[in-house]
Amino acid sequence: MSDLHARMAARVGDLTAVVVARCAAEAPFYGALPRATLQGEVARSIAAVHALLLRALRDGGGGPMGPGDLTRLIEWSARRAEERVPLEAVIAAYLIGAEVWWQTLTEVAEPGELAGAGGKLLACLHAALPAVVLAHQNAQEDLHSEDKRVRRALLGALLAGRPYEELAGVARVAVVGEYEVVAFAFESDPPSRLVQSSLDAFTGIPVLMDHVARIALLPGRSDVPGLVARLEKDVGQPVRAAAARSSVPAAISSAAQEAGRVLDLVRRLGRPPGCYRLDDVLLEHQLARPGDGLVRLAAKLDPLEEHPYLLETLRVFVERGLNRRQTALELCVHRNTLDYRLQRVSALTGLDLAVPAQARLIQAALVARDLAGPADHRGGTGWQGSAGAAESG
């Protein structure tokens, strides 16, 4: 095919220009490149591939590409990956180039030459594309591993209050403005990749997250409750989250500590799944401070230890905002029975639920009891007896 080789070689310059123009018009990545880059580096890469195709036409026999040719393609592909060229853009360029090459072949080849030349083109694509994809993916995996390492280091610096500017530059992350620092708790360990994908999809950007500490950094005033709801659907399990806002990057560390404390408190109190902030557990947060006061407050309910049904009634009554009708409905008891139980609570504890100040004290005592735990202030291991036995006692 020496004559066909010569005819195609005479058209290579024009071919390269056509492929560059079509790549810029049809592939968004190339369309966003500066003209100088398209006319320079991109054009040189396309011309190099054309040189391989010309060599296949000239050599005639043997395979379409030798080991040296594939080595060069692999090297180019790895370099494109390191330059952050998307794989889909690389494949698009190869396919556009193959289409332009074939159209030119149909213009310059004799009828008897076209089948052989087309076979050479397909054989080159068959040999080149798998090698290009594999090389690109391998290089991307190396880049992603390094990116992840740098991003983890950046998040660690922000959470610890250490200098972060240099790491932000390496990671190509702009650390500016407000952030929501969110700590998560899952019932079981979901795959880290699934959690990361859910966060990224919801926010529309790669989210910085420590998957060991389960804490993430969300930009701006993100819809954290909406994110938690989305995450629950994606991971298929309930999620508890605590969020704290940081107005400037320097405050991220203190916001992370606040979110961690709130999440720990929510878990200790057995609160339902959802998103919490400090304001949601402000009283509980204050009561959680260790000391004699917490123990003495929890001890206010010690007289109910042998009457678990009374403790349950009291808890539901408080959770329902001291609403007797709702409490009776939830407990499935008559209003008279509820009144009797509440009277028993007052008689045993000496605290009257009808007196606002004493009702608030009882509410605080319930929180203190949950925080201190039954063994901490009584020396026991739990409550004994049954509601039926207590009801008759």
C-alpha positions in Angstrom: 0.0 0.0 0.0 2.9 2.3 -0.6 0.9 4.5 -3.1 -2.0 4.8 -0.7 0.5 5.6 2.1 1.9 8.4 0.0 -1.5 9.8 -0.8 -2.6 9.8 2.9 0.7 11.2 4.0 0.0 14.2 1.8 -3.3 14.9 3.6 -2.1 14.4 7.2 -1.7 18.1 7.9 -5.2 18.9 6.8 -6.5 15.8 8.7 -5.0 17.0 11.9 -6.6 20.4 11.6 -10.0 18.9 10.9 -9.8 16.5 13.9 -8.7 19.4 16.2 -11.6 21.5 15.0 -14.2 18.7 15.4 -12.9 17.8 18.9 -13.3 21.5 19.9 -16.8 21.5 18.5 -18.0 18.1 19.7 -16.2 17.4 22.9 -16.9 19.9 25.7 -13.5 19.3 27.4 -11.6 20.3 24.2 -14.0 23.1 23.5 -13.1 24.8 26.8 -9.3 24.7 26.1 -7.4 27.8 25.0 -6.8 28.0 21.2 -3.0 27.9 21.8 -3.4 24.5 23.6 -5.6 23.1 20.8 -3.2 24.2 18.1 -0.1 23.1 20.1 -0.3 20.1 22.4 -3.6 18.6 21.2 -2.6 18.9 17.5 0.8 17.3 18.2 -0.9 14.3 19.9 -3.3 13.9 17.0 -0.5 14.1 14.5 1.4 11.4 16.4 -1.5 9.0 16.2 -1.8 9.8 12.4 1.9 8.8 12.1 1.1 5.4 13.7 -1.8 4.9 11.2 0.4 5.9 8.3 3.1 3.4 9.5 0.4 0.7 9.5 -0.5 1.5 5.9 3.2 1.5 4.8 4.2 -1.7 6.5 1.4 -3.7 5.0 2.0 -7.1 6.6 2.3 -8.0 10.3 0.3 -6.5 13.1 -1.2 -3.1 13.0 1.0 -1.8 15.9 4.2 -3.0 17.4 5.1 -3.0 21.1 6.9 0.3 20.7 3.8 1.9 19.2 1.6 0.6 22.1 4.2 1.8 24.6 4.0 5.3 23.2 0.1 5.3 23.3 0.2 4.1 26.9 2.7 6.9 27.8 0.5 9.5 26.1 -2.7 8.2 27.8 -1.0 8.3 31.2 0.2 11.8 30.6 -3.4 12.9 29.6 -4.7 11.4 32.8 -2.1 13.2 34.9 -3.2 16.4 33.1 -6.8 15.7 34.3 -8.1 15.0 30.8 -11.3 13.0 31.2 -11.3 9.5 29.8 -14.5 10.2 27.8 -12.7 13.1 26.1 -9.8 10.9 25.1 -12.1 8.2 23.7 -14.1 10.9 21.8 -10.9 12.2 20.2 -9.9 8.7 19.0 -13.3 8.1 17.5 -13.5 11.5 15.8 -10.0 10.9 14.5 -10.9 7.4 13.2 -14.0 8.8 11.5 -12.0 11.6 9.8 -9.3 9.1 8.8 -11.9 6.8 7.2 -13.6 9.6 5.3 -10.3 10.6 3.8 -9.5 7.0 2.9 -12.8 6.9 0.9 -11.6 10.0 -1.0 -8.1 8.9 -1.9 -8.1 5.1 -2.0 -8.7 3.0 -5.1 -11.6 0.6 -4.9 -9.2 -2.4 -4.4 -7.4 -0.6 -1.6 -10.3 0.4 0.6 -11.1 -2.9 2.3 -7.5 -3.5 3.3 -7.1 0.1 4.6 -10.3 -0.1 6.5 -9.2 -3.3 8.1 -5.9 -1.7 9.2 -7.8 1.2 10.8 -10.1 -1.2 12.7 -7.2 -3.3 13.8 -5.4 -0.2 15.1 -8.4 0.8 17.1 -8.8 -2.7 18.4 -5.2 -2.7 19.6 -5.1 0.9 20.8 -8.3 1.6 22.7 -8.1 -1.2 25.4 -4.5 -0.1 26.1 -5.4 3.6 26.2 -8.3 2.9 28.6 -6.3 0.7 30.9 -3.4 3.2 31.0 -5.7 6.1 31.6 -7.6 4.3 34.4 -4.4 3.2 36.1 -3.0 6.7 36.1 -6.4 8.1 37.4 -6.4 5.6 40.2 -2.9 6.7 41.2 -4.1 10.3 41.0 -7.2 9.6 43.0 -5.2 7.9 45.7 -2.9 10.8 46.0 -5.9 13.3 45.9 -7.6 11.4 48.7 -4.5 11.4 50.8 -4.1 15.2 50.4 -7.8 15.8 51.0 -7.7 13.7 54.2 -4.7 15.7 55.3 -6.4 19.0 54.5 -9.5 18.0 56.5 -7.4 16.8 59.4 -5.6 20.2 59.5 -8.9 22.0 59.4 -10.5 19.9 62.2 -7.4 20.2 64.4 -7.0 24.0 63.8 -3.6 23.6 62.1 -2.4 25.6 59.1 -4.2 24.4 56.0 -3.4 26.8 53.2 -0.6 24.8 51.6 -2.6 21.6 51.6 -5.6 23.4 50.2 -3.5 24.6 47.3 -2.2 21.1 46.6 -5.7 19.6 46.8 -7.1 22.4 44.6 -9.8 23.1 47.2 -10.8 26.7 48.0 -11.3 26.9 51.7 -13.3 30.1 52.2 -16.5 31.4 53.8 -19.0 29.4 55.9 -19.1 25.7 56.5 -21.5 23.2 58.2 -19.5 20.7 60.2 -21.5 17.5 60.4 -20.9 14.5 62.6 -22.7 11.2 61.7 -23.7 8.1 63.5 -25.0 5.0 61.7 -26.7 1.9 63.1 -24.2 -0.3 61.1 -21.2 0.5 59.0 -22.2 1.5 55.5 -19.6 1.4 52.7 -17.5 4.5 52.7 -17.8 4.9 49.0 -21.7 4.8 49.2 -21.7 7.5 51.9 -19.2 9.7 49.9 -21.2 9.3 46.7 -24.4 10.3 48.5 -22.8 13.5 50.0 -21.2 14.4 46.7 -24.4 13.9 44.8 -26.5 16.0 47.2 -24.1 18.9 47.4 -23.0 18.8 43.8 -19.3 19.0 44.8 -16.7 16.6 46.3 -17.3 16.7 50.0 -14.4 16.6 52.5 -15.2 13.7 54.9 -13.2 11.7 57.4 -14.8 8.2 57.1 -13.1 7.0 60.3 -14.3 9.8 62.5 -17.5 10.1 60.5 -17.3 13.9 60.2 -17.9 16.0 57.0 -17.4 19.5 55.9 -20.2 21.0 53.9 -19.9 24.3 52.1 -22.0 27.3 52.9 -25.4 27.0 54.5 -26.2 23.5 53.3 -29.5 21.9 53.8 -28.3 19.4 56.5 -31.7 17.9 57.4 -32.3 17.3 53.7 -28.9 15.8 53.3 -29.5 13.4 56.3 -32.8 12.3 54.8 -31.1 11.7 51.4 -28.3 9.8 53.1 -30.8 7.6 55.0 -32.4 6.5 51.7 -29.0 5.9 50.0 -27.5 3.8 52.8 -30.8 2.1 53.8 -30.6 2.7 57.5 -31.5 5.4 60.1 -28.9 8.2 60.5 -28.2 10.5 63.4 -26.3 13.7 62.7 -25.2 16.7 64.6 -24.3 20.0 62.8 -22.5 23.1 63.9 -21.9 26.2 61.7 -18.5 27.7 61.2 -18.5 31.3 59.9 -14.8 31.2 59.0 -12.4 28.4 58.3 -10.5 29.1 61.5 -13.6 28.2 63.5 -14.0 24.8 61.9 -12.1 23.1 64.7 -14.4 24.4 67.4 -17.5 23.7 65.3 -16.3 20.1 64.9 -16.0 19.7 68.7 -19.5 21.1 69.2 -21.0 18.8 66.6 -19.2 15.8 68.3 -20.5 16.7 71.7 -24.1 17.1 70.4 -24.0 13.8 68.6 -22.6 12.0 71.7 -25.4 13.6 73.8 -28.1 12.6 71.3 -26.9 9.0 71.3 -26.7 8.8 75.1 -30.2 10.2 75.4 -31.5 7.7 72.8 -33.0 10.4 70.6 -34.5 9.3 67.3 -32.7 9.5 64.0 -32.4 13.0 62.4 -30.4 16.1 62.5 -29.6 18.0 65.7 -27.9 21.2 66.7 -26.8 22.5 70.1 -30.0 24.5 70.4 -32.0 21.3 70.2 -30.3 19.8 73.3 -29.3 23.0 75.1 -30.7 22.0 78.5 -29.4 18.5 78.1 -26.0 19.8 77.2 -25.8 21.9 80.3 -27.0 19.1 82.5 -24.4 16.7 81.0 -21.6 18.5 82.9 -20.3 15.9 85.3 -20.5 16.5 89.1 -22.6 16.1 92.2 -25.4 18.2 90.8 -26.2 15.7 88.0 -26.2 12.8 90.4 -28.4 14.6 92.9 -30.8 15.7 90.2 -31.1 12.1 88.8 -31.7 10.8 92.3 -34.9 12.8 92.5 -36.5 9.9 90.7 -35.0 7.1 92.8 -38.4 6.5 94.5 -39.7 5.4 91.1 -37.0 2.8 90.7 -39.3 -0.1 91.9 -42.2 1.2 89.9 -41.1 1.1 86.2 -44.7 1.7 85.0 -44.7 5.0 86.8 -41.4 6.0 85.4 -42.7 5.1 81.9 -45.9 7.1 82.5 -43.9 10.1 83.6 -41.5 9.9 80.6 -44.4 9.8 78.1 -46.2 12.6 80.0 -43.1 14.8 79.7 -42.4 13.9 76.1 -46.0 14.9 75.2 -45.6 18.3 76.8 -47.6 17.5 79.9 -50.6 16.8 77.7 -52.8 14.4 79.6 -55.1 13.4 76.6 -52.1 12.6 74.3 -50.4 10.7 77.1 -53.4 8.6 77.9 -53.9 7.8 74.2 -50.3 6.7 73.8 -50.3 4.6 76.9 -53.7 3.2 76.1 -55.1 3.9 79.5 -58.1 5.7 80.9 -57.7 9.4 81.9 -58.5 8.4 85.5 -55.8 5.7 85.5 -53.3 8.3 84.2 -54.3 10.8 86.9 -53.9 8.1 89.5 -50.4 7.3 88.3 -49.3 10.9 88.2 -50.6 11.4 91.7 -48.5 8.4 92.7 -45.4 10.0 91.1 -46.0 13.2 93.0 -46.5 11.3 96.3 -43.3 9.2 95.9 -41.0 12.0 94.7 -42.5 14.8 96.6 -42.6 16.9 93.4 -46.0 18.2 92.2 -46.4 18.2 88.4 -49.0 20.8 88.7 -46.4 23.3 90.0 -44.5 24.7 87.0 -41.1 25.0 88.8 -41.4 21.4 90.2 -42.5 20.1 86.7 -39.4 21.6 85.2 -37.3 19.9 87.9 -38.9 16.6 87.1 -38.1 17.1 83.4 -34.5 17.9 84.2 -34.3 14.9 86.5 -35.4 12.6 83.6 -32.6 14.0 81.4 -30.1 13.6 84.3 -31.2 10.0 84.8 -30.7 9.2 81.1 -27.3 10.9 81.2 -26.0 9.4 84.5 -27.4 5.9 83.9 -29.1 3.8 86.5 -25.9 2.4 88.0 -24.2 5.8 88.4 -26.4 7.3 91.1 -27.9 4.2 92.8 -25.3 1.6 92.6 -27.7 -0.8 91.0 -27.8 -2.5 87.6 -31.4 -1.6 86.5 -35.0 -1.6 87.5 -36.7 -4.7 88.7 -40.3 -5.8 88.9 -43.2 -5.5 86.6 -45.8 -2.9 85.9 -48.6 -5.2 86.9 -47.0 -6.0 90.3 -46.3 -2.3 90.9 -49.8 -1.3 89.9 -51.2 -3.6 92.6 -48.6 -2.6 95.2 
